[in-house]
């Protein structure tokens, strides 16, 4: 069977900017009335001239550096010519990858590499371009739609496109890679990846020696994985039956979980690239890059090393935390409030709190969306465990209540009347009752010390899990010794 080759095109909106790429219209188009966030420049009125957003160049260069790309001294823009309803100019101002033996580098980044898990993927290029408008479809069934609406509010928004080499063969690896790149972008602060449509991904799939198929219109990383799995199966089935695989663009039909043909795939010459005459060649230079490197924030891999070194976290726990900036920030906020037990805090977040959240590796929205949880809650919970006020079983019950009510753990504990019983007299009285009701087990425990755990379990059951297990176990052993 032919080898599967998958390449990616990741589109990242620079939501950290105030304005669009070539005009002063606000880059945040979300929630605005359709076709109100536009001007003569971004709507392509003849006679207007683009003015390049310098901050956008800085953000794009930061992304390039963060994923190991070379940033050239010179870069330039091109016109990519094609007609589509969401493109008001009938061309897109973008960058053209002419990095070969006979041309200069013109994109903002080239030749990078990203490690994810125990694998890596090469980055072919990073380019800065303008986003087109947004198509709003009537209904959900593409086959029965009567019309499509166009909102140009998004047109001209700054977009960074990251193009990989076809280094993937498994859909699950693609998803791991996308999670890593998203984490890097989040840590840079150039894009709020939780916003709908802020990070999008197209995938190119081919079987070795056969034509390439592009999958577009995929709404989430989860669906990217599903779309790739379906498309690989489809192409392998066609290959077995000796059916020609066409070079085409296909859309992901989320409702039916299949890819559907959209159009034949354009070739590079179809776009008639030529240098953008209204934007001169931009000189970046060493001073620009040195300044940029000096203000680069801490990236996920660096943060993981710090978590391992400063907090002595286990490798797996640190990895889970840094894969989502919101989660890592939550952890560090909790540790600032209660710095005594960073390991315990991290374990509670990774092992218990995530159980109340949506899938960590999925898509838009806050990780804690719908949960009334803050760092102060986890900090107090861990503090109460350390002070032997509650055991882990009770702590889990309290955490569940915290996520629903937003109340502090101490307040919930007062209402539950579930604090740890450490009064030796009360525990001894409970043990006497157990020894009276479980005479057979007591006899067995005198011969087999492991049965002691059974008696301890009965004590915990009778006290609703509130008895201090260390004190209870010690008193049980003392009581057995007296029977000898």
N, C-alpha and C positions, 0 to 999 in steps of 0.2 A: 504494500500500500504506500502511495506517495506521501512524502513528509508534508505536514501542515505548516504553513508559514503565515504568521499574523503580524501585521504592523499597525500602529496606532497614530491617530491625529487627535491630540487633546487640545481643546479650545478653552482657554481660561480668560474670563473677563476681568479686567483690572478694576474691580469695584472700589479699590482703595483710592481712586482718583476722584477729583471733584468734577471734571469736565470730560467731554469726549476727546477723541484722538486728534481731530483737526479743526474743532470749533469750540465755542464756549458753552454749548448746551450741556446741561447737567448729565452726568453719566448714569445717574440712578433713574432709570425709566420706569421702574416698577411702581404700580399703583397710580400712575398718572393717566389722565384721560387720553385716549388714543389720539395720536398725531398732534400732540400739543408740545412735545419736547423736541422740536425740530427748528431748523433755521435754514436760510438759503444755502449755507455751505454743506451741511449734512444731508440736505434734500437734493443736492446736485443742480442748483439753479445755475445756468450758464453765466460766466463772468465772475463767479466767486473763486476765491483762492483759499486753499487749506493752510492752516497754521499749526505746525507740529507741536504736540503737547510734550514738553521736555521731561516732565515727571513720568510720562508713560514710557519713554525711552529708558529712564533709570530703572523702573520696575521690571521691564522686559530684560534688561541686562542683568538685574539681580537674579531673576529666574534662571537665566542662562548660566550664570556662575554657580548657582546652587545645585544645578544638575550636571556640573562638571564640563560645561561647554566652553569653547574658546570664544571670546568676544573680540571682534575685529576692531582695528583702528578706524576703519571707514565702513559706513553702511548706507544703503540707499533704498528708495521705494520704487515700486513698479505699479503699473496699471494691469489688472487682470480683467480682461474684457469678456463679459457674458451677460446675456439678458435673463433676468429672473424677476418676478414681480416685487420681491422684497428688497431689491437693489435699486434705489432711486436714481443713481447716476448711470446705470447700465455698465458700470465698471466698479471694481473694488480696488482701493489703494492698499497694497500689501507689499510683501517682500518676496523676492524671487531667488530661489536657491541655485545660484550659478557657481557654486564652489566646486570647481574641478581644475584640471591642469591648465586650462587656458583662460580662466576668469578669476577675478578677485572675489573674496567673500563679500556678500552683500546683505546677508541676514544678520540679526543681532546676536545669534549664537550658532555654533556648529560643532560637531564631533564631541558629544558628551557621553556620559555613561552613568546609569543609575543602578545601584545595588538594591535588591529587594529580597529578603530572606537569604537563601544561599545561592541566589542567581543574580544575573545582571542583564541589562538591556542597553543597547547603544542608542544614543540620540543623534539623529541625522542633522536636524536643524531646529532652531527656535526662531520664529518670525513674528513681527509686530504688524498688525493689520486692523482694519475697521470691521466691526460686526455689521451684518446686514439688518434689515428690519425684521419684524416678527409676523409670521403667518398665523392667523387664528382660524381654525377650521370649524365649520358648522357641523355639529353632530360628532359621533365617535366612529362611525363606519365610513372608511375612506371610499368604499365602492358606491355609496348612496348619497354622497355629499352633493349639494346643489351649488354651493358657493364657498369662497374662502375670503376672509377679511384680512387686510394688511394694516399693521400698526408700525409706523416708521420711527416711533420714539427711541427704539434701540439702535437704529441706523447710525453708524459713526462711533459707537462705543468702542473703547480700546480693547483689543483682543490679542492675546498671545497664543500662537499655535505651536505646539510641541510635536514634532514628527519623529517617530522612532524608526529604527531599522526593523525588518520583519524577523525579530529575534524571539518571538513567542510561538509555542506550538500547543499550549494548553490554555483553555479559557480561564481556568482558576489562577494561572500565573498572571494573566492580564489584569484580573481584579486585584491581586496583591500589588502589582506594579502601580495601578491607578491609586490605590490607597496610599502608597509611599509618596507618589508625586503630589497628591492632594495634601498630605501632611506637610511636605516641604513648602508648598504654596501658602498654607495656613500660617506656618511659622514665619514666613517672610512678611506677612501682613499686607500683601498686595491684593488679595482677593478673599472675600467672604464666601467660602465654598458652600455655606449652608443656604445661600440664596438660590431660589429656583433658577435653573439655567445658567448659573455662573460658571460651572465647569461641565463641558460636554465632550463626548468622545465619539469619533468615527473609527471604524476598524476596517482594515483591508485583509481579506482572507484569500489564500490560494493554496492549491495542492502543487507540489513541486512539478515544474514543467508545464503547468496549466495557467490559464488567464486569471487575473486578479479581480475579485469582487469587493466593492466597497459597501459597508453597512452604515447607513446614516439614520438620523432621527431616533436615536436611542436615548431614553430619558434618564436612566440611572445606571450606576456601575453594576448593580445586580442584573439589570436587563442586558448590559453589554455581554456579561458572561453567558446569559441564556441565549442571546442572539448568535453569539459565536458558536456555541454548542450546536444550535440548530443548523447554522450555515455549513459547519464542517460536516455534519451528518448528511446534509443535502448534497454537497459536492462529492463526498465519497460515494454516495449512492449513485449519482450520475456517472462518476468515473467507472464504477463497477459495470454499469450498463452501457458504457462507451457512448454516453450522451455528451455533446459539446457543452462545456462550461463557458458562458459568454462573459466578456468584460463588461460589467454593468454596475450601476448603483442600485442598491436595494434598501428599502426601509423596513424597520422593525415594527411589526404589527403587535403591539403589546397585548391587545385583547385576545388575539388568536395564537400568540406565541410563535409566529412564523416570520420569515423575511419575505418581502414582496418586491418584485421588480418595480423600479421607479423610472429609470431611463438608462439608455446605453451610456457607458462610461466615456467621459470626454478625455481626449488626449491632451498633452501639454500644449501642443501647437494650436489647439482649438481656442485657447484663451488669449492668444496674440499678445503675450506679455511685451511691454516696452517700458523703459524708464519713465517714471512720473515727472513730467516737465515742470510742474509747479513746486516741486520739493527738491532742493539741491542735495548733493551728496553730503552726508553728515560726518564730521570728524569727531570721533569719540576720544581717542588718544589715551595715553598712559595715566595722565592726571585724573581723568574722569574715572577710569577703572580703579585706581588706587583709592580715590575718595569713596567710591561705591563699596569696595571691599572693607574699608574701615568702619562703615556703618551698617554692615550686614548683621542681622540679628542671629541669635543662636538657632541652629538648624536641628532637625530631629535626631540625627545620629550623634551630634555633639551633646544634645540634651540627654540622650540615653547614657552616654559615658558619665556625665555629671550625676545622673541618678544612681548609677552603679557605684560611683566613687564616694559621693557625699552622703547618700542615704543608705548605701549598702543594700539596695534592692536586688532581688533575684532577676536574672536576665530576662526571663519570660515576662515578669511583672512590669519591668521597665519598658520592654518592647510594646506591650499592650498600651501603656500610658502614652508613649510618644507617638503612636500611630494616629492619635486624635488630639490635636492641640487643646481643645476644650477640656478633655479628660486630664491631660497633663497639667493644665493651668489649675483645674479643680483640685488636683492632688497637692500642688505646691501651695495653694491658698489654705488648704486644711492644715498642712504642716506648719505654716506660719502661725496659725492660731494655736496649734498644739504640737510643738516640735519634738516632744519626748519619744514618740514611737512612730517614726516615718514608715517603717516596714509594716507595722500593723495597719496603719492608715492606708497604705497602698494595697494591702491584701484585701481589706474591706471594700475598697473601691472596685478592684478588679474581680474579686471572687463573689461579692454579694451585691453591691450596688448595680453593677451592669446587668444583673439578672432582672432588674426592674425597668431597664431601658429598652428602646428599640435596638435592633442589630447595630452594633458598633460600627461596622464597616459599610453601612448603607446610607448613602444619599443625603438629601437636603434636610434641613431642620436641625435644631439643637439636639444634642445627644440626650439631654434631660427634659426634652419637650413633654409636657404633661405631668412632670414630677415636681413636687414642691420641696426640692432638696437643694441645700446650699452647703458650702464647705464647712460652715460653722456646725452643722448638724453632725457630719462625720467626725469632726474634731472632738466634739463633746462625747459622742458615742464611744470613741476609742479611749478617751480619758476615763470614762466611767468603767470600762472594762479593766483598764490598767489599775484603777483604784479598787477593784474587786467589788464594785457596787452591783454589777450584773455579770452573768455568764454569757457565753456566746449564743446560747439558745434564746435567751431573753433578748439579747441585743438584736438578733435577727427579727424577732417580733416587733421590737421598737422601730427598727429601720423601716419595716413595711408600713407602720403607722406614720412615720415621718414623711415618707414619699407621698402619702395621701393628704396629710393635714398641714405639713409645714411647721408643726410644733417642735419645740426643742426636745431632745430625748429625755432630759431630766423631768420635764413637765409630763411627758407620756408615762414615764416610770412612776411618778406620784399617783397618777390616775389608775395605773395598772396594779399598784401595790405589789410590785414584783421585784423588789430589791433583794439582794443576796442575804440569806440568813447565815450569819456567822456567830450567832450565840450558841456556845457549846452546850448549854443546858437544854435548849430547844432541840438541837440536833440529837443529843443523847436520848432525849425522851422519844424522838421519832425512831431511833435505832432500837430502843427497847420494844417498841410496838412491832417492828419488823422481825426482831428475834423471836418474839412470841408467835407471830403468824407464819413464819417461815422456818420452823424448827428443823425440817429435813435439810434445807439449804445450809443452815447453821452447822449441822453435823458434817455436811460435805465440805464446808469451808475450813473446818478444823483439820481435814485431811488434804484438801486441795486448795492452795491459796488463790487460785484463779477464780474460784467461786465467790471470792470476796467482791469481785466486780458486779456480780449479780445482786448481792446485798446492797451495794452502793447504788445500783440502778433503782432498786426499790425505794431507797431513801429519797433519791431525786424525784421519783414518780410521786411519792407521798407529799413532798414539799413543793410540787409544781415546778421542779427544776431550780428552785431558789436556794437550796442548801449549798454552802460552800463545799465543793467536792473534796478539796484537800483536807479540810477539817473533818468532814464526814468519814473519809477513808481512814484517817488516823484514829478516830473514835471507834470505828468498827474493828480495826485491828486490836486496839486496846481491850475492847469487850471480848473478842475471841480469846485473847491471851489469858483473861481472867477465868475463862472456862476450862483452861488446861489444868 
